[in-house]
Amino acid sequence: MMTTHQPNQPLILAVDDEASNLQLLRHVLQDQYRLLFAKDGPRALELARQERPQLILLDVMMPGMTGYETCRLLKADPVTAAIPVIFVTALSEASDEVVGFDAGAVDYITKPVSPPIVRARVRTHLSLVGVDELKRTRLEIVQRLGLAAEYKDNETGLHVIRMSHYSRILGLALGMTEAEADDLLHAAPMHDVGKIGIPDNILRKPGPLDADEWKVMQSHATIGGDIIGKHPSGMLAMAYDVAVTHHEKWDGSGYPNGLAGDQIPLVGRIVAIADVFDALTSARPYKEAWPIEKAVDYLEQQRGLHFEGRLVDLFLKQMPALLEVKQRWAEH
């Protein structure tokens, strides 16, 4: 059973074996939300898969399949795993809440329910759903923009995957948090997005570039920054730094701005090593893949020149994990 409201209102599934409890939830929420109702776990699972509600209010003590069992099954199904579940139950002991959270719930409301508390908790968790959806959408846009750059270049999408994972591994080794390293993983594919603005006759030229062509090619770093734009914080701010500075060199001989040492943002220094290592160890139409040993020698030779020495040492210490990534995302 479902209430009829505006289609842009959030959809909530309420599950309880007592009709009076469902009636109460209907009274509390029907003015602001579209509502679905189920009286048992199996029906709740069916409706959740079919209708994809934004939130589920779930009773615990139901005959047959309990709320805990229902929640575990919801979380085990990729289709419904991301839907937040709030338990609405008469069980109020701390141990009961622990079981509920272990089952995958995001919150606990005790019966008899207080209408203001129900409305507040529902509003809070729906706002979090909106934030998560915004993050997912933003990430997908960033990834697809990176894919657009790959269509212009002669490098493969696997190169972008490998160097992004190399960057994440080095970031963690440097002491980044998991969240920071994940942002770097998602920002690194944007390093060459500026190549969208480079003419094909230069980008795909089979032979060496002349001085004027090389100047145009170098502009892809600045173009990448213009495409991404400046942001105060977060993954897009990181992506900007990566795009603009991944061709800067520790000794100041890089481009586009000739930055040196700590003037180069840390993420730019990290991606520079990851990008070069993968380029060296991958086959291209114009070159064979270098053996790992030769690529390692090159990184060591460029210590203090192209790359920060500290990062070279940390990168090489992660070689088992790097080679695992290389094998997993190998060219075929």
ZAMARGU-4260 file (C-alpha; in steps of 0.2 Angstrom, whole numbers, plus 5000, padded with zeros to 4 digits):
<rodrens>
0) 5000/5000/5000 | 5006/5017/4996 | 5001/5035/4999 | 4999/5047/4984 | 5009/5063/4985
5) 5020/5073/4973 | 5033/5062/4964 | 5048/5073/4970 | 5044/5069/4988 | 5055/5056/4997
10) 5048/5039/4997 | 5048/5030/5014 | 5044/5012/5018 | 5037/5008/5035 | 5037/4990/5041
15) 5027/4984/5056 | 5016/4969/5060 | 5004/4980/5070 | 4992/4990/5059 | 4990/5003/5073
20) 5009/5007/5072 | 5008/5009/5054 | 4993/5021/5056 | 5003/5031/5068 | 5018/5033/5056
25) 5006/5037/5042 | 4998/5051/5053 | 5016/5058/5058 | 5024/5058/5040 | 5010/5058/5027
30) 5010/5077/5025 | 5029/5078/5019 | 5033/5061/5012 | 5026/5047/5000 | 5024/5031/5011
35) 5024/5013/5007 | 5018/5000/5020 | 5023/4982/5024 | 5017/4970/5038 | 5031/4958/5037
40) 5049/4955/5032 | 5047/4946/5015 | 5035/4959/5009 | 5047/4973/5015 | 5061/4965/5005
45) 5050/4964/4990 | 5044/4982/4991 | 5062/4988/4994 | 5068/4980/4978 | 5054/4986/4967
50) 5051/5004/4973 | 5069/5008/4980 | 5063/5019/4994 | 5075/5033/5001 | 5073/5027/5019
55) 5065/5012/5028 | 5057/5012/5046 | 5058/4994/5052 | 5050/4986/5067 | 5061/4973/5076
60) 5049/4961/5084 | 5039/4953/5070 | 5033/4935/5068 | 5043/4925/5056 | 5057/4936/5049
65) 5062/4948/5063 | 5068/4966/5059 | 5086/4961/5062 | 5085/4947/5049 | 5076/4959/5037
70) 5089/4972/5039 | 5103/4960/5036 | 5095/4954/5020 | 5093/4972/5014 | 5111/4975/5017
75) 5116/4959/5008 | 5107/4964/4992 | 5117/4976/4981 | 5100/4984/4975 | 5095/4989/4993
80) 5111/4989/5002 | 5112/5008/5002 | 5095/5012/5008 | 5096/5018/5026 | 5086/5008/5039
85) 5080/5015/5056 | 5073/5003/5068 | 5057/5008/5077 | 5055/4996/5092 | 5050/4994/5110
90) 5067/4986/5113 | 5077/4999/5122 | 5092/4991/5130 | 5109/4996/5124 | 5112/4978/5119
95) 5097/4978/5108 | 5104/4994/5099 | 5121/4986/5097 | 5112/4971/5088 | 5103/4983/5077
100) 5118/4993/5072 | 5128/4977/5069 | 5113/4972/5057 | 5116/4988/5047 | 5104/5001/5054
105) 5108/5019/5055 | 5097/5024/5069 | 5085/5018/5083 | 5069/5025/5088 | 5060/5018/5103
110) 5041/5015/5105 | 5030/5023/5110 | 5036/5035/5097 | 5037/5054/5099 | 5031/5062/5082
115) 5043/5076/5083 | 5058/5064/5086 | 5052/5053/5071 | 5051/5068/5060 | 5068/5075/5065
120) 5077/5058/5063 | 5068/5055/5046 | 5073/5073/5040 | 5091/5070/5046 | 5094/5054/5038
125) 5086/5059/5022 | 5097/5074/5021 | 5112/5062/5023 | 5105/5052/5008 | 5105/5068/4998
130) 5123/5072/5003 | 5129/5054/4998 | 5119/5055/4981 | 5127/5072/4978 | 5145/5065/4981
135) 5141/5050/4970 | 5135/5061/4956 | 5150/5073/4957 | 5162/5058/4957 | 5154/5051/4942
140) 5155/5067/4932 | 5173/5069/4937 | 5176/5051/4931 | 5168/5054/4915 | 5177/5070/4912
145) 5193/5060/4914 | 5187/5047/4902 | 5184/5061/4889 | 5202/5065/4890 | 5207/5047/4887
150) 5197/5047/4870 | 5209/5061/4865 | 5225/5053/4870 | 5234/5037/4864 | 5235/5031/4882
155) 5223/5018/4888 | 5210/5019/4902 | 5220/5005/4911 | 5235/5018/4913 | 5223/5030/4922
160) 5217/5016/4933 | 5234/5010/4937 | 5242/5027/4941 | 5227/5032/4951 | 5230/5016/4962
165) 5248/5019/4963 | 5245/5037/4969 | 5233/5031/4983 | 5246/5018/4989 | 5259/5031/4990
170) 5247/5043/4999 | 5243/5030/5012 | 5262/5027/5014 | 5264/5046/5017 | 5251/5045/5031
175) 5235/5051/5022 | 5219/5046/5030 | 5208/5033/5020 | 5197/5047/5015 | 5211/5058/5009
180) 5219/5044/4999 | 5202/5040/4991 | 5200/5058/4986 | 5217/5056/4978 | 5212/5040/4969
185) 5197/5049/4961 | 5207/5065/4958 | 5222/5057/4949 | 5212/5052/4933 | 5210/5071/4930
190) 5229/5074/4928 | 5228/5075/4909 | 5210/5082/4907 | 5218/5097/4899 | 5223/5087/4883
195) 5205/5089/4878 | 5211/5106/4873 | 5226/5101/4863 | 5224/5099/4844 | 5224/5081/4837
200) 5238/5085/4825 | 5250/5088/4840 | 5243/5076/4852 | 5243/5061/4840 | 5259/5066/4830
205) 5269/5050/4828 | 5286/5059/4828 | 5295/5071/4840 | 5286/5088/4843 | 5295/5104/4837
210) 5297/5119/4849 | 5281/5127/4845 | 5271/5111/4846 | 5279/5107/4863 | 5274/5123/4869
215) 5256/5120/4864 | 5257/5102/4872 | 5263/5109/4888 | 5248/5120/4890 | 5237/5105/4894
220) 5242/5107/4912 | 5235/5125/4913 | 5220/5120/4902 | 5216/5106/4914 | 5216/5118/4929
225) 5204/5130/4919 | 5193/5115/4915 | 5192/5109/4933 | 5192/5126/4941 | 5198/5132/4959
230) 5189/5125/4974 | 5191/5128/4992 | 5193/5110/4998 | 5189/5092/4994 | 5192/5081/4979
235) 5190/5094/4966 | 5203/5105/4974 | 5214/5091/4974 | 5210/5087/4956 | 5215/5105/4951
240) 5232/5104/4960 | 5235/5087/4951 | 5231/5094/4934 | 5241/5109/4935 | 5256/5103/4944
245) 5259/5085/4939 | 5273/5090/4927 | 5282/5101/4939 | 5299/5094/4944 | 5307/5095/4961
250) 5322/5104/4954 | 5311/5118/4946 | 5314/5113/4928 | 5296/5107/4925 | 5281/5116/4918
255) 5270/5126/4917 | 5276/5137/4931 | 5293/5131/4935 | 5289/5127/4953 | 5302/5119/4964
260) 5302/5108/4980 | 5288/5111/4992 | 5281/5124/4981 | 5274/5110/4972 | 5258/5103/4980
265) 5260/5086/4988 | 5247/5078/4977 | 5256/5084/4961 | 5272/5077/4967 | 5264/5060/4971
270) 5255/5059/4954 | 5271/5064/4945 | 5279/5048/4951 | 5264/5037/4949 | 5261/5043/4931
275) 5280/5042/4926 | 5282/5024/4933 | 5267/5018/4924 | 5271/5026/4908 | 5289/5018/4909
280) 5283/5001/4913 | 5269/5001/4899 | 5270/4997/4881 | 5265/5012/4869 | 5264/5012/4850
285) 5281/5022/4850 | 5290/5011/4864 | 5292/4995/4872 | 5288/4993/4891 | 5303/4995/4902
290) 5307/4981/4914 | 5303/4985/4932 | 5322/4986/4937 | 5325/4999/4923 | 5311/5009/4929
295) 5316/5008/4947 | 5334/5014/4942 | 5327/5029/4933 | 5316/5034/4948 | 5332/5033/4959
300) 5342/5043/4946 | 5329/5056/4946 | 5329/5058/4965 | 5330/5076/4969 | 5329/5081/4951
305) 5312/5076/4944 | 5305/5069/4960 | 5306/5072/4979 | 5319/5059/4986 | 5307/5055/5001
310) 5293/5051/4989 | 5305/5040/4978 | 5310/5030/4994 | 5292/5027/5000 | 5286/5023/4982
315) 5299/5010/4980 | 5295/5002/4997 | 5277/4999/4991 | 5283/4989/4976 | 5274/4973/4981
320) 5257/4982/4981 | 5261/4992/4966 | 5265/4976/4956 | 5249/4969/4962 | 5240/4983/4955
325) 5250/4982/4939 | 5245/4964/4937 | 5227/4966/4941 | 5225/4980/4928 | 5237/4973/4915
330) 5235/4977/4896 | 5229/4963/4886
</rodrens>
